[in-house]
Amino acid sequence: MDLLPEIAQRVSVRDFTDEPVEKGAVERILEAGRLAPSAKNRQAWRFIAIQNSDLREKMESACFGQEYVGAAPLIITFCTTNIEYRMPNGQLSYPIDLGIAGSFMSLQAVREGLGTCFITTFDESDVKALLTVPFSMRVVTLLLVGHPRSVPEKPGRLPLSRVISYDHW
Ligand SMILES: Cc1cc2nc3c(=O)[nH]c(=O)nc-3n(C[C@H](O)[C@H](O)[C@H](O)COP(=O)(O)O)c2cc1C
């Protein structure tokens, strides 16, 4: 199957070297998120890029001490700037919008030769306090980014026949 290599190669990395992520790569990764689609093109998001080591350590504490959080040289935090907008199907748009932006950024990071890991195991109120996120907004996910020290094997997926159907459930 002729897939984008970034999709085939991407795997969650939880072991990073100390090497910082080069400025150009940081900017291209963030740009990939900026270009992502969102419901009604509302772009109701803010991406906070964290590289300061003291703040990364504090973020690690807000993530219940998961060591690989503070070890990642770049932590991108995906925040809402609106939590109310519902799409015509009645569902909230922000988890979808931010999830798509996260996908775009993670694939750009793979293109840059970097590893990533989404992190949702965090205390949201602690993260909000650390990053001065307004009380009424949400922090949806974090994306760790860095140079992999080791890359795990890609976990398996359900076969196509289990997850795809044509024309009916
Ligand atoms: C929405 C979401 C939340 C996740 N939260 C965490 C997390 O809190 N901690 C963690 O170590 N990995 C987290 N992951 C990574 C998943 O465990 C990982 O993507 C999954 O096991 C599949 O492995 P792969 O990414 O290597 O293909 C999360 C992934 C997603 C998509």
PDBQT file of the ligand as one rigid body, heavy atoms in Angstrom, charges set to zero:
ROOT
HETATM    1  C1  LIG A 201      -5.979  10.879  22.507  1.00  0.00    +0.000 C 
HETATM    2  C2  LIG A 201      -4.718  10.160  22.917  1.00  0.00    +0.000 A 
HETATM    3  C3  LIG A 201      -4.300  10.216  24.247  1.00  0.00    +0.000 A 
HETATM    4  C4  LIG A 201      -3.110   9.603  24.657  1.00  0.00    +0.000 A 
HETATM    5  N1  LIG A 201      -2.675   9.756  25.944  1.00  0.00    +0.000 NA
HETATM    6  C5  LIG A 201      -1.497   9.192  26.311  1.00  0.00    +0.000 A 
HETATM    7  C6  LIG A 201      -0.977   9.414  27.615  1.00  0.00    +0.000 A 
HETATM    8  O1  LIG A 201      -1.555  10.095  28.448  1.00  0.00    +0.000 OA
HETATM    9  N2  LIG A 201       0.201   8.837  27.940  1.00  0.00    +0.000 N 
HETATM   10  C7  LIG A 201       0.913   8.095  27.038  1.00  0.00    +0.000 A 
HETATM   11  O2  LIG A 201       1.994   7.619  27.371  1.00  0.00    +0.000 OA
HETATM   12  N3  LIG A 201       0.442   7.869  25.778  1.00  0.00    +0.000 NA
HETATM   13  C8  LIG A 201      -0.731   8.410  25.398  1.00  0.00    +0.000 A 
HETATM   14  N4  LIG A 201      -1.203   8.238  24.115  1.00  0.00    +0.000 N 
HETATM   15  C9  LIG A 201      -0.458   7.387  23.160  1.00  0.00    +0.000 C 
HETATM   16  C10 LIG A 201      -1.227   6.066  22.907  1.00  0.00    +0.000 C 
HETATM   17  O3  LIG A 201      -1.038   5.214  24.000  1.00  0.00    +0.000 OA
HETATM   18  C11 LIG A 201      -0.704   5.464  21.601  1.00  0.00    +0.000 C 
HETATM   19  O4  LIG A 201      -0.975   6.361  20.534  1.00  0.00    +0.000 OA
HETATM   20  C12 LIG A 201      -1.362   4.135  21.290  1.00  0.00    +0.000 C 
HETATM   21  O5  LIG A 201      -0.984   3.165  22.255  1.00  0.00    +0.000 OA
HETATM   22  C13 LIG A 201      -0.964   3.606  19.916  1.00  0.00    +0.000 C 
HETATM   23  O6  LIG A 201       0.433   3.509  19.805  1.00  0.00    +0.000 OA
HETATM   24  P1  LIG A 201       1.236   4.308  18.675  1.00  0.00    +0.000 P 
HETATM   25  O7  LIG A 201       0.962   5.766  18.846  1.00  0.00    +0.000 OA
HETATM   26  O8  LIG A 201       2.682   3.979  18.964  1.00  0.00    +0.000 OA
HETATM   27  O9  LIG A 201       0.811   3.807  17.345  1.00  0.00    +0.000 OA
HETATM   28  C14 LIG A 201      -2.367   8.854  23.706  1.00  0.00    +0.000 A 
HETATM   29  C15 LIG A 201      -2.785   8.808  22.370  1.00  0.00    +0.000 A 
HETATM   30  C16 LIG A 201      -3.932   9.461  21.981  1.00  0.00    +0.000 A 
HETATM   31  C17 LIG A 201      -4.330   9.419  20.520  1.00  0.00    +0.000 C 
ENDROOT
TORSDOF 0
